């Protein structure tokens, strides 16, 4: 096993793809500090 000091996001993505992991890239983050009045409804919908 080779241990690296740092790794780029691109390389992480390449490793995931190589191992059959799929994901969706998003620049939007929903968190507790969200100003969206429907935040809790949306979050609940994501968990189902």
PDB file of N, H, CA, C and O in Angstrom:
ATOM      1  N   UNK A   1       0.851  -1.174   0.000  1.00  0.00           N
ATOM      2  CA  UNK A   1       0.000   0.000   0.000  1.00  0.00           C
ATOM      3  C   UNK A   1       0.893   1.233   0.000  1.00  0.00           C
ATOM      4  O   UNK A   1       1.877   1.310   0.737  1.00  0.00           O
ATOM      5  N   UNK A   2       0.527   2.196  -0.846  1.00  0.00           N
ATOM      6  H   UNK A   2      -0.271   2.133  -1.444  1.00  0.00           H
ATOM      7  CA  UNK A   2       1.275   3.449  -0.945  1.00  0.00           C
ATOM      8  C   UNK A   2       0.492   4.548  -0.246  1.00  0.00           C
ATOM      9  O   UNK A   2      -0.683   4.752  -0.550  1.00  0.00           O
ATOM     10  N   UNK A   3       1.116   5.260   0.684  1.00  0.00           N
ATOM     11  H   UNK A   3       2.071   5.094   0.932  1.00  0.00           H
ATOM     12  CA  UNK A   3       0.467   6.351   1.406  1.00  0.00           C
ATOM     13  C   UNK A   3       0.952   7.669   0.831  1.00  0.00           C
ATOM     14  O   UNK A   3       2.152   7.887   0.665  1.00  0.00           O
ATOM     15  N   UNK A   4      -0.012   8.557   0.526  1.00  0.00           N
ATOM     16  H   UNK A   4      -0.987   8.379   0.662  1.00  0.00           H
ATOM     17  CA  UNK A   4       0.308   9.854  -0.059  1.00  0.00           C
ATOM     18  C   UNK A   4       0.093  10.966   0.964  1.00  0.00           C
ATOM     19  O   UNK A   4      -0.733  10.840   1.868  1.00  0.00           O
ATOM     20  N   UNK A   5       0.847  12.057   0.811  1.00  0.00           N
ATOM     21  H   UNK A   5       1.518  12.159   0.076  1.00  0.00           H
ATOM     22  CA  UNK A   5       0.663  13.222   1.668  1.00  0.00           C
ATOM     23  C   UNK A   5      -0.590  13.997   1.271  1.00  0.00           C
ATOM     24  O   UNK A   5      -1.280  14.541   2.133  1.00  0.00           O
ATOM     25  N   UNK A   6      -0.889  14.051  -0.024  1.00  0.00           N
ATOM     26  H   UNK A   6      -0.328  13.609  -0.724  1.00  0.00           H
ATOM     27  CA  UNK A   6      -2.093  14.737  -0.494  1.00  0.00           C
ATOM     28  C   UNK A   6      -2.551  14.109  -1.802  1.00  0.00           C
ATOM     29  O   UNK A   6      -1.803  13.387  -2.461  1.00  0.00           O
ATOM     30  N   UNK A   7      -3.806  14.402  -2.165  1.00  0.00           N
ATOM     31  H   UNK A   7      -4.414  14.989  -1.630  1.00  0.00           H
ATOM     32  CA  UNK A   7      -4.383  13.841  -3.386  1.00  0.00           C
ATOM     33  C   UNK A   7      -5.417  14.830  -3.917  1.00  0.00           C
ATOM     34  O   UNK A   7      -6.103  15.488  -3.136  1.00  0.00           O
ATOM     35  N   UNK A   8      -5.529  14.936  -5.214  1.00  0.00           N
ATOM     36  H   UNK A   8      -4.972  14.401  -5.849  1.00  0.00           H
ATOM     37  CA  UNK A   8      -6.467  15.878  -5.823  1.00  0.00           C
ATOM     38  C   UNK A   8      -7.875  15.283  -5.868  1.00  0.00           C
ATOM     39  O   UNK A   8      -8.055  14.067  -5.799  1.00  0.00           O
ATOM     40  N   UNK A   9      -8.864  16.168  -5.984  1.00  0.00           N
ATOM     41  H   UNK A   9      -8.717  17.156  -6.039  1.00  0.00           H
ATOM     42  CA  UNK A   9     -10.250  15.715  -6.123  1.00  0.00           C
ATOM     43  C   UNK A   9     -10.414  14.862  -7.377  1.00  0.00           C
ATOM     44  O   UNK A   9     -11.169  13.889  -7.383  1.00  0.00           O
ATOM     45  N   UNK A  10      -9.708  15.231  -8.427  1.00  0.00           N
ATOM     46  H   UNK A  10      -9.095  16.021  -8.423  1.00  0.00           H
ATOM     47  CA  UNK A  10      -9.786  14.482  -9.681  1.00  0.00           C
ATOM     48  C   UNK A  10      -9.290  13.060  -9.488  1.00  0.00           C
ATOM     49  O   UNK A  10      -9.907  12.113  -9.977  1.00  0.00           O
ATOM     50  N   UNK A  11      -8.189  12.906  -8.783  1.00  0.00           N
ATOM     51  H   UNK A  11      -7.688  13.675  -8.386  1.00  0.00           H
ATOM     52  CA  UNK A  11      -7.637  11.569  -8.557  1.00  0.00           C
ATOM     53  C   UNK A  11      -8.569  10.728  -7.681  1.00  0.00           C
ATOM     54  O   UNK A  11      -8.729   9.531  -7.917  1.00  0.00           O
ATOM     55  N   UNK A  12      -9.178  11.347  -6.680  1.00  0.00           N
ATOM     56  H   UNK A  12      -9.048  12.320  -6.488  1.00  0.00           H
ATOM     57  CA  UNK A  12     -10.157  10.626  -5.859  1.00  0.00           C
ATOM     58  C   UNK A  12     -11.304  10.144  -6.739  1.00  0.00           C
ATOM     59  O   UNK A  12     -11.735   8.996  -6.633  1.00  0.00           O
ATOM     60  N   UNK A  13     -11.799  11.029  -7.613  1.00  0.00           N
ATOM     61  H   UNK A  13     -11.448  11.961  -7.699  1.00  0.00           H
ATOM     62  CA  UNK A  13     -12.873  10.650  -8.528  1.00  0.00           C
ATOM     63  C   UNK A  13     -12.470   9.506  -9.439  1.00  0.00           C
ATOM     64  O   UNK A  13     -13.263   8.597  -9.682  1.00  0.00           O
ATOM     65  N   UNK A  14     -11.240   9.540  -9.946  1.00  0.00           N
ATOM     66  H   UNK A  14     -10.596  10.279  -9.748  1.00  0.00           H
ATOM     67  CA  UNK A  14     -10.753   8.461 -10.816  1.00  0.00           C
ATOM     68  C   UNK A  14     -10.688   7.133 -10.075  1.00  0.00           C
ATOM     69  O   UNK A  14     -11.032   6.093 -10.637  1.00  0.00           O
ATOM     70  N   UNK A  15     -10.252   7.159  -8.824  1.00  0.00           N
ATOM     71  H   UNK A  15      -9.973   8.004  -8.368  1.00  0.00           H
ATOM     72  CA  UNK A  15     -10.168   5.932  -8.026  1.00  0.00           C
ATOM     73  C   UNK A  15     -11.567   5.378  -7.773  1.00  0.00           C
ATOM     74  O   UNK A  15     -11.785   4.170  -7.862  1.00  0.00           O
ATOM     75  N   UNK A  16     -12.517   6.264  -7.458  1.00  0.00           N
ATOM     76  H   UNK A  16     -12.340   7.246  -7.386  1.00  0.00           H
ATOM     77  CA  UNK A  16     -13.883   5.817  -7.228  1.00  0.00           C
ATOM     78  C   UNK A  16     -14.477   5.189  -8.485  1.00  0.00           C
ATOM     79  O   UNK A  16     -15.090   4.123  -8.420  1.00  0.00           O
ATOM     80  N   UNK A  17     -14.298   5.847  -9.625  1.00  0.00           N
ATOM     81  H   UNK A  17     -13.800   6.713  -9.678  1.00  0.00           H
ATOM     82  CA  UNK A  17     -14.819   5.307 -10.887  1.00  0.00           C
ATOM     83  C   UNK A  17     -14.200   3.951 -11.204  1.00  0.00           C
ATOM     84  O   UNK A  17     -14.890   3.028 -11.638  1.00  0.00           O
ATOM     85  N   UNK A  18     -12.904   3.841 -10.985  1.00  0.00           N
ATOM     86  H   UNK A  18     -12.343   4.591 -10.633  1.00  0.00           H
ATOM     87  CA  UNK A  18     -12.186   2.597 -11.256  1.00  0.00           C
ATOM     88  C   UNK A  18     -12.753   1.445 -10.425  1.00  0.00           C
ATOM     89  O   UNK A  18     -12.725   0.290 -10.851  1.00  0.00           O
ATOM     90  N   UNK A  19     -13.267   1.768  -9.239  1.00  0.00           N
ATOM     91  H   UNK A  19     -13.290   2.705  -8.892  1.00  0.00           H
ATOM     92  CA  UNK A  19     -13.801   0.745  -8.341  1.00  0.00           C
ATOM     93  C   UNK A  19     -15.322   0.649  -8.387  1.00  0.00           C
ATOM     94  O   UNK A  19     -15.937   0.033  -7.515  1.00  0.00           O
ATOM     95  N   UNK A  20     -15.933   1.264  -9.412  1.00  0.00           N
ATOM     96  H   UNK A  20     -15.434   1.764 -10.120  1.00  0.00           H
ATOM     97  CA  UNK A  20     -17.359   1.111  -9.639  1.00  0.00           C
ATOM     98  C   UNK A  20     -18.263   1.961  -8.762  1.00  0.00           C
ATOM     99  O   UNK A  20     -19.457   1.686  -8.652  1.00  0.00           O
ATOM    100  N   UNK A  21     -17.707   2.986  -8.140  1.00  0.00           N
ATOM    101  H   UNK A  21     -16.736   3.210  -8.229  1.00  0.00           H
ATOM    102  CA  UNK A  21     -18.509   3.865  -7.283  1.00  0.00           C
ATOM    103  C   UNK A  21     -19.048   5.000  -8.136  1.00  0.00           C
ATOM    104  O   UNK A  21     -18.302   5.647  -8.872  1.00  0.00           O
ATOM    105  N   UNK A  22     -20.360   5.238  -8.029  1.00  0.00           N
ATOM    106  H   UNK A  22     -20.966   4.713  -7.431  1.00  0.00           H
ATOM    107  CA  UNK A  22     -20.984   6.331  -8.777  1.00  0.00           C
ATOM    108  C   UNK A  22     -21.419   7.408  -7.800  1.00  0.00           C
ATOM    109  O   UNK A  22     -21.805   7.104  -6.672  1.00  0.00           O
ATOM    110  N   UNK A  23     -21.361   8.656  -8.220  1.00  0.00           N
ATOM    111  H   UNK A  23     -21.047   8.903  -9.137  1.00  0.00           H
ATOM    112  CA  UNK A  23     -21.761   9.768  -7.379  1.00  0.00           C
ATOM    113  C   UNK A  23     -22.209  10.908  -8.258  1.00  0.00           C
ATOM    114  O   UNK A  23     -22.013  10.902  -9.473  1.00  0.00           O
ATOM    115  N   UNK A  24     -22.814  11.883  -7.619  1.00  0.00           N
ATOM    116  H   UNK A  24     -22.974  11.888  -6.632  1.00  0.00           H
ATOM    117  CA  UNK A  24     -23.260  13.071  -8.328  1.00  0.00           C
ATOM    118  C   UNK A  24     -22.479  14.255  -7.782  1.00  0.00           C
ATOM    119  O   UNK A  24     -22.456  14.488  -6.573  1.00  0.00           O
ATOM    120  N   UNK A  25     -21.844  14.998  -8.667  1.00  0.00           N
ATOM    121  H   UNK A  25     -21.863  14.809  -9.649  1.00  0.00           H
ATOM    122  CA  UNK A  25     -21.112  16.190  -8.253  1.00  0.00           C
ATOM    123  C   UNK A  25     -22.095  17.341  -8.118  1.00  0.00           C
ATOM    124  O   UNK A  25     -22.951  17.540  -8.980  1.00  0.00           O
ATOM    125  N   UNK A  26     -21.972  18.085  -7.053  1.00  0.00           N
ATOM    126  H   UNK A  26     -21.277  17.923  -6.353  1.00  0.00           H
ATOM    127  CA  UNK A  26     -22.865  19.209  -6.820  1.00  0.00           C
ATOM    128  C   UNK A  26     -22.107  20.321  -6.113  1.00  0.00           C
ATOM    129  O   UNK A  26     -21.306  20.065  -5.215  1.00  0.00           O
ATOM    130  N   UNK A  27     -22.363  21.550  -6.521  1.00  0.00           N
ATOM    131  H   UNK A  27     -23.015  21.759  -7.251  1.00  0.00           H
ATOM    132  CA  UNK A  27     -21.759  22.693  -5.852  1.00  0.00           C
ATOM    133  C   UNK A  27     -22.682  23.237  -4.765  1.00  0.00           C
ATOM    134  O   UNK A  27     -22.314  24.153  -4.030  1.00  0.00           O
ATOM    135  N   UNK A  28     -23.886  22.663  -4.668  1.00  0.00           N
ATOM    136  H   UNK A  28     -24.185  21.919  -5.265  1.00  0.00           H
ATOM    137  CA  UNK A  28     -24.867  23.127  -3.699  1.00  0.00           C
ATOM    138  C   UNK A  28     -24.784  22.236  -2.458  1.00  0.00           C
ATOM    139  O   UNK A  28     -24.811  21.010  -2.562  1.00  0.00           O
ATOM    140  N   UNK A  29     -24.683  22.855  -1.300  1.00  0.00           N
ATOM    141  H   UNK A  29     -24.661  23.851  -1.215  1.00  0.00           H
ATOM    142  CA  UNK A  29     -24.661  22.131  -0.042  1.00  0.00           C
ATOM    143  C   UNK A  29     -25.840  22.587   0.799  1.00  0.00           C
ATOM    144  O   UNK A  29     -26.027  23.783   1.024  1.00  0.00           O
ATOM    145  N   UNK A  30     -26.620  21.649   1.254  1.00  0.00           N
ATOM    146  H   UNK A  30     -26.468  20.677   1.071  1.00  0.00           H
ATOM    147  CA  UNK A  30     -27.744  21.972   2.135  1.00  0.00           C
ATOM    148  C   UNK A  30     -27.292  21.660   3.554  1.00  0.00           C
ATOM    149  O   UNK A  30     -26.889  20.537   3.854  1.00  0.00           O
ATOM    150  N   UNK A  31     -27.361  22.650   4.412  1.00  0.00           N
ATOM    151  H   UNK A  31     -27.688  23.563   4.168  1.00  0.00           H
ATOM    152  CA  UNK A  31     -26.957  22.430   5.801  1.00  0.00           C
ATOM    153  C   UNK A  31     -27.927  23.105   6.755  1.00  0.00           C
ATOM    154  O   UNK A  31     -28.909  23.712   6.325  1.00  0.00           O
ATOM    155  N   UNK A  32     -27.657  23.001   8.030  1.00  0.00           N
ATOM    156  H   UNK A  32     -26.859  22.509   8.379  1.00  0.00           H
ATOM    157  CA  UNK A  32     -28.555  23.547   9.057  1.00  0.00           C
ATOM    158  C   UNK A  32     -28.700  25.059   8.972  1.00  0.00           C
ATOM    159  O   UNK A  32     -29.711  25.610   9.407  1.00  0.00           O
ATOM    160  N   UNK A  33     -27.715  25.726   8.424  1.00  0.00           N
ATOM    161  H   UNK A  33     -26.893  25.279   8.071  1.00  0.00           H
ATOM    162  CA  UNK A  33     -27.759  27.187   8.351  1.00  0.00           C
ATOM    163  C   UNK A  33     -28.496  27.677   7.098  1.00  0.00           C
ATOM    164  O   UNK A  33     -28.506  28.874   6.811  1.00  0.00           O
ATOM    165  N   UNK A  34     -29.107  26.758   6.360  1.00  0.00           N
ATOM    166  H   UNK A  34     -29.099  25.785   6.593  1.00  0.00           H
ATOM    167  CA  UNK A  34     -29.807  27.110   5.130  1.00  0.00           C
ATOM    168  C   UNK A  34     -30.925  28.106   5.411  1.00  0.00           C
ATOM    169  O   UNK A  34     -31.640  27.984   6.406  1.00  0.00           O
ATOM    170  N   UNK A  35     -31.070  29.084   4.534  1.00  0.00           N
ATOM    171  H   UNK A  35     -30.489  29.183   3.726  1.00  0.00           H
ATOM    172  CA  UNK A  35     -32.119  30.081   4.644  1.00  0.00           C
ATOM    173  C   UNK A  35     -33.400  29.636   3.941  1.00  0.00           C
ATOM    174  O   UNK A  35     -34.394  30.362   3.944  1.00  0.00           O
ATOM    175  N   UNK A  36     -33.379  28.456   3.344  1.00  0.00           N
ATOM    176  H   UNK A  36     -32.571  27.866   3.342  1.00  0.00           H
ATOM    177  CA  UNK A  36     -34.520  27.938   2.617  1.00  0.00           C
ATOM    178  C   UNK A  36     -35.622  27.535   3.605  1.00  0.00           C
ATOM    179  O   UNK A  36     -35.389  26.681   4.461  1.00  0.00           O
ATOM    180  N   UNK A  37     -36.822  28.133   3.502  1.00  0.00           N
ATOM    181  H   UNK A  37     -37.012  28.827   2.806  1.00  0.00           H
ATOM    182  CA  UNK A  37     -37.903  27.801   4.439  1.00  0.00           C
ATOM    183  C   UNK A  37     -38.382  26.350   4.316  1.00  0.00           C
ATOM    184  O   UNK A  37     -39.007  25.832   5.242  1.00  0.00           O
ATOM    185  N   UNK A  38     -38.100  25.691   3.197  1.00  0.00           N
ATOM    186  H   UNK A  38     -37.592  26.112   2.445  1.00  0.00           H
ATOM    187  CA  UNK A  38     -38.503  24.301   3.004  1.00  0.00           C
ATOM    188  C   UNK A  38     -37.347  23.334   3.229  1.00  0.00           C
ATOM    189  O   UNK A  38     -37.418  22.179   2.809  1.00  0.00           O
ATOM    190  N   UNK A  39     -36.300  23.782   3.877  1.00  0.00           N
ATOM    191  H   UNK A  39     -36.242  24.720   4.219  1.00  0.00           H
ATOM    192  CA  UNK A  39     -35.095  22.975   4.094  1.00  0.00           C
ATOM    193  C   UNK A  39     -35.419  21.622   4.728  1.00  0.00           C
ATOM    194  O   UNK A  39     -34.992  20.582   4.226  1.00  0.00           O
ATOM    195  N   UNK A  40     -36.177  21.635   5.835  1.00  0.00           N
ATOM    196  H   UNK A  40     -36.524  22.480   6.242  1.00  0.00           H
ATOM    197  CA  UNK A  40     -36.447  20.389   6.555  1.00  0.00           C
ATOM    198  C   UNK A  40     -37.267  19.417   5.709  1.00  0.00           C
ATOM    199  O   UNK A  40     -37.050  18.206   5.769  1.00  0.00           O
ATOM    200  N   UNK A  41     -38.200  19.938   4.927  1.00  0.00           N
ATOM    201  H   UNK A  41     -38.375  20.921   4.878  1.00  0.00           H
ATOM    202  CA  UNK A  41     -38.980  19.070   4.041  1.00  0.00           C
ATOM    203  C   UNK A  41     -38.092  18.427   2.990  1.00  0.00           C
ATOM    204  O   UNK A  41     -38.217  17.237   2.703  1.00  0.00           O
ATOM    205  N   UNK A  42     -37.189  19.223   2.415  1.00  0.00           N
ATOM    206  H   UNK A  42     -37.087  20.190   2.648  1.00  0.00           H
ATOM    207  CA  UNK A  42     -36.290  18.691   1.388  1.00  0.00           C
ATOM    208  C   UNK A  42     -35.342  17.661   1.979  1.00  0.00           C
ATOM    209  O   UNK A  42     -35.098  16.615   1.378  1.00  0.00           O
ATOM    210  N   UNK A  43     -34.813  17.956   3.149  1.00  0.00           N
ATOM    211  H   UNK A  43     -35.011  18.806   3.637  1.00  0.00           H
ATOM    212  CA  UNK A  43     -33.871  17.036   3.790  1.00  0.00           C
ATOM    213  C   UNK A  43     -34.566  15.720   4.112  1.00  0.00           C
ATOM    214  O   UNK A  43     -33.999  14.648   3.902  1.00  0.00           O
ATOM    215  N   UNK A  44     -35.783  15.798   4.617  1.00  0.00           N
ATOM    216  H   UNK A  44     -36.243  16.669   4.788  1.00  0.00           H
ATOM    217  CA  UNK A  44     -36.547  14.593   4.934  1.00  0.00           C
ATOM    218  C   UNK A  44     -36.770  13.778   3.664  1.00  0.00           C
ATOM    219  O   UNK A  44     -36.705  12.549   3.700  1.00  0.00           O
ATOM    220  N   UNK A  45     -37.031  14.445   2.547  1.00  0.00           N
ATOM    221  H   UNK A  45     -37.084  15.443   2.517  1.00  0.00           H
ATOM    222  CA  UNK A  45     -37.252  13.765   1.279  1.00  0.00           C
ATOM    223  C   UNK A  45     -36.003  13.071   0.761  1.00  0.00           C
ATOM    224  O   UNK A  45     -36.091  12.029   0.113  1.00  0.00           O
ATOM    225  N   UNK A  46     -34.826  13.652   1.048  1.00  0.00           N
ATOM    226  H   UNK A  46     -34.754  14.499   1.574  1.00  0.00           H
ATOM    227  CA  UNK A  46     -33.574  13.041   0.609  1.00  0.00           C
ATOM    228  C   UNK A  46     -33.282  11.761   1.368  1.00  0.00           C
ATOM    229  O   UNK A  46     -32.659  10.850   0.823  1.00  0.00           O
ATOM    230  N   UNK A  47     -33.718  11.674   2.616  1.00  0.00           N
ATOM    231  H   UNK A  47     -34.224  12.414   3.059  1.00  0.00           H
ATOM    232  CA  UNK A  47     -33.432  10.512   3.441  1.00  0.00           C
ATOM    233  C   UNK A  47     -34.319   9.315   3.079  1.00  0.00           C
ATOM    234  O   UNK A  47     -33.962   8.170   3.357  1.00  0.00           O
ATOM    235  N   UNK A  48     -35.468   9.580   2.463  1.00  0.00           N
ATOM    236  H   UNK A  48     -35.758  10.511   2.237  1.00  0.00           H
ATOM    237  CA  UNK A  48     -36.408   8.489   2.138  1.00  0.00           C
ATOM    238  C   UNK A  48     -36.011   7.766   0.902  1.00  0.00           C
ATOM    239  O   UNK A  48     -36.691   6.825   0.493  1.00  0.00           O
TER     240      UNK A  48
END
